[in-house]
Amino acid sequence: MKKATAIIQARMGSSRLPGKVLMPLVGKTVLEHVIRRCQHAKSIDRVIVATTVDLKDLAVANLVSGLNVSIFCGSINDVLDRYYQAARLFSCKHIVRITADCPMIDPDIIDRVVCEFFNSGSDYAANTLEQSYPDGEDVEVFGFDILSQAQDDAKMLSEREHVTPYIRKNSIYKKINIANKIDLSRHRWTLDESQDYQKLSAVFDALYKKDPMFHIGDILRFLDAHPRINMLNKDIARNEGYQKSLVNDRKAF
């Protein structure tokens, strides 16, 4: 199997839930769960955490230093630059973009998207061009050459803050969407609000001891059996941060 490098963006300065990446789930931080799940994917050869130079993010760097994972500290707000500089420093050829607020990211889903990326010969592969997976299972794959072009040409704040919008919008790139057989996009298990944390905590408390790498099917069965837990975050919109960026969009340079 061809492999790629996972770059996880992580910082303490979330506006909606500050410090969320270091919040505890069954005795480990959210970020550690994301790292371990990426490492468990057969298609990932290395994991890099891309955090910022903000003093608050020393806590992220300190955690990562104890987990045998590479760390890069870069721009606070220009996340595209942070990704590019991390990938350049560590000579990454193919990159898997993962965010640190997805502690239930499924290694099998990562493997599927990476495999389709290589098999299709695409410039960009994702399971988010058309949403059919739960929010919290987002995976994007692209080559360093494409990331470099985005770094040079992306001008809008939304393109700099969210890494891949320039690539997704640009028609010159060959893109492929990896869809789930059943539309599960109504489900949400990412971490942006306190209600999300309540839901994630309940799932981890129920499933982690039996299998630390519990999969999407295990989560769905648990939530089907516990509808009140499933409804905890039902009113939170998907991709609120990106939608807010679009409303406030302007040229970054």
C-alpha positions in Angstrom: 0.0 0.0 0.0 1.3 3.5 -0.9 1.5 5.7 2.1 1.2 9.4 3.0 2.0 11.7 5.9 -0.7 12.9 8.2 -0.5 16.5 9.3 -2.8 17.3 12.2 -3.6 20.9 12.8 -3.9 21.6 16.5 -4.0 24.8 18.6 -5.3 25.9 22.0 -7.0 29.1 20.8 -10.4 27.8 19.7 -12.9 30.7 19.9 -15.9 28.4 20.8 -14.2 25.9 23.1 -10.7 27.1 24.1 -8.2 24.3 24.9 -10.4 21.7 23.4 -7.5 19.7 21.9 -6.2 18.9 25.4 -9.5 18.1 27.0 -9.6 14.6 28.5 -11.4 11.6 27.2 -10.9 8.4 29.2 -7.6 9.7 30.6 -6.0 10.8 27.4 -6.3 14.1 25.6 -8.4 14.6 22.5 -5.2 15.3 20.5 -3.6 12.0 21.6 -6.6 10.0 20.5 -6.4 11.7 17.1 -2.7 10.9 16.8 -3.0 7.3 17.9 -5.9 6.7 15.4 -3.8 8.2 12.6 -0.9 6.1 13.5 -3.2 3.0 13.4 -4.1 3.7 9.8 -2.1 1.4 7.4 -1.7 4.1 4.8 0.0 6.6 7.2 3.8 6.4 7.3 4.3 9.4 9.7 2.3 11.8 11.8 3.2 15.5 12.2 1.3 17.9 14.5 1.3 21.5 13.1 0.6 24.0 15.9 1.5 27.6 16.3 4.1 29.9 17.8 1.5 31.2 20.3 2.8 30.7 23.9 -0.5 28.9 24.7 0.5 26.3 22.2 3.6 25.3 24.2 1.2 22.9 25.9 0.5 21.2 22.6 4.2 21.0 21.8 4.9 19.5 25.2 2.3 16.8 24.8 3.5 15.9 21.3 7.1 15.7 22.4 6.2 12.7 24.7 4.4 10.8 22.0 7.2 10.2 19.4 5.5 12.5 16.9 7.1 15.3 14.9 6.0 18.8 15.8 6.0 22.1 13.8 5.2 25.5 15.2 4.1 28.1 12.7 1.6 30.8 11.8 -1.3 31.4 14.2 -3.9 32.4 11.7 -2.5 31.4 8.3 -3.1 27.7 8.6 -2.3 27.1 4.9 1.2 28.6 5.5 1.5 26.4 8.6 0.7 23.3 6.6 3.0 24.2 3.8 6.0 25.0 6.0 5.5 21.8 8.0 5.3 19.7 4.8 8.3 21.5 3.3 10.4 21.1 6.5 9.7 17.3 6.7 9.9 16.7 3.0 6.3 15.4 2.7 5.3 14.2 -0.8 1.7 13.3 -0.1 -0.3 14.8 2.8 -3.4 13.7 4.7 -5.1 16.6 6.3 -6.7 15.8 9.7 -7.9 18.3 12.3 -7.3 17.8 16.0 -11.0 18.1 16.9 -11.9 14.6 15.5 -11.0 12.1 18.2 -13.1 9.4 16.7 -11.5 9.6 13.2 -11.7 6.0 11.8 -8.3 4.6 10.6 -10.2 2.5 8.0 -11.8 5.6 6.5 -8.3 7.3 6.3 -7.1 4.2 4.5 -10.0 4.3 2.1 -9.5 7.9 1.1 -5.7 7.5 0.8 -6.1 4.4 -1.4 -8.6 6.1 -3.7 -6.3 9.1 -4.0 -3.4 6.9 -5.3 -5.6 4.6 -7.4 -7.4 7.5 -9.1 -4.3 9.6 -10.0 -6.2 12.6 -8.6 -4.6 15.8 -7.4 -7.0 15.9 -4.4 -9.2 13.2 -2.8 -11.6 13.7 0.1 -14.8 12.4 1.7 -16.1 15.9 2.1 -16.7 17.3 -1.5 -20.2 15.7 -1.1 -20.9 15.0 2.5 -22.0 11.5 3.3 -19.8 10.7 6.4 -20.4 11.9 9.9 -18.9 15.3 10.9 -15.8 14.2 12.6 -14.7 11.7 9.9 -13.3 14.3 7.5 -10.2 13.2 5.5 -8.4 15.1 2.7 -5.4 13.9 0.7 -3.2 15.9 -1.7 0.3 16.2 -3.0 2.9 18.7 -1.9 3.1 20.2 -5.4 -0.6 21.1 -5.1 -0.2 22.5 -1.6 2.7 24.6 -2.9 0.6 26.1 -5.6 -2.1 26.9 -3.1 0.5 28.5 -0.8 1.6 30.8 -3.7 -1.8 31.6 -5.2 -4.4 31.6 -2.4 -5.3 35.2 -1.5 -8.6 35.1 0.4 -8.7 34.8 4.2 -10.9 31.8 4.0 -8.4 30.1 1.8 -5.6 30.8 4.2 -7.5 29.9 7.4 -8.9 26.6 6.1 -6.0 25.2 4.0 -7.9 23.5 1.1 -10.6 25.8 -0.2 -8.4 27.1 -3.0 -7.7 23.6 -4.1 -11.4 22.6 -3.8 -12.6 25.6 -5.8 -9.9 25.4 -8.6 -11.1 23.6 -11.7 -7.6 22.8 -12.9 -7.2 20.1 -10.3 -8.5 16.6 -10.7 -10.6 15.9 -7.7 -12.4 12.8 -6.4 -15.0 12.4 -3.7 -15.1 9.2 -1.7 -18.7 8.6 -0.6 -20.2 6.3 2.0 -22.7 3.8 0.8 -25.3 5.2 3.3 -25.6 9.0 3.9 -24.5 9.5 7.5 -23.8 13.2 7.2 -26.6 14.0 9.8 -24.4 12.5 12.5 -21.9 14.7 14.4 -19.0 13.7 16.5 -16.5 16.4 16.1 -15.6 18.8 19.0 -16.5 22.5 18.8 -19.0 23.0 21.6 -19.6 21.8 25.1 -22.4 19.6 23.9 -20.0 17.9 21.5 -17.8 17.1 24.4 -20.6 15.6 26.5 -21.4 13.3 23.5 -17.8 12.3 22.9 -17.3 11.6 26.6 -20.3 9.3 26.7 -19.1 7.4 23.6 -15.5 6.9 24.8 -16.7 5.9 28.3 -18.9 3.2 26.7 -16.6 1.9 23.9 -12.9 2.6 24.6 -12.1 -0.1 27.2 -13.5 -2.8 24.9 -11.6 -1.6 21.8 -9.5 1.7 21.9 -9.8 1.8 18.1 -13.6 1.4 18.0 -15.0 2.0 14.5 -17.8 3.9 12.9 -20.2 1.0 13.1 -19.6 0.7 16.9 -20.4 4.4 17.4 -23.6 4.2 15.3 -24.8 1.1 17.2 -24.2 2.9 20.5 -25.9 6.1 19.5 -28.9 4.2 18.1 -29.2 2.5 21.5 -28.9 5.8 23.3 -30.9 8.4 21.3 -30.7 11.0 24.1 -26.9 11.1 23.9 -27.1 11.3 20.1 -29.3 14.3 20.3 -27.0 16.3 22.6 -25.5 18.4 19.8 -28.2 18.1 17.2 -28.6 21.9 16.8 -25.0 22.7 15.9 -24.4 23.4 12.2 -21.7 21.7 10.3 -18.6 23.8 9.3 -19.6 26.8 11.2 -16.1 28.1 11.3 -15.7 28.0 7.5 -19.1 29.6 6.9 -18.1 32.4 9.3 -14.9 32.9 7.3 -16.8 33.2 4.1 -19.1 35.9 5.5 -16.1 37.9 6.7 -13.9 37.1 3.7 -11.4 39.5 2.2 -8.0 39.4 0.7 -5.3 38.4 3.1 -2.6 40.2 1.2 
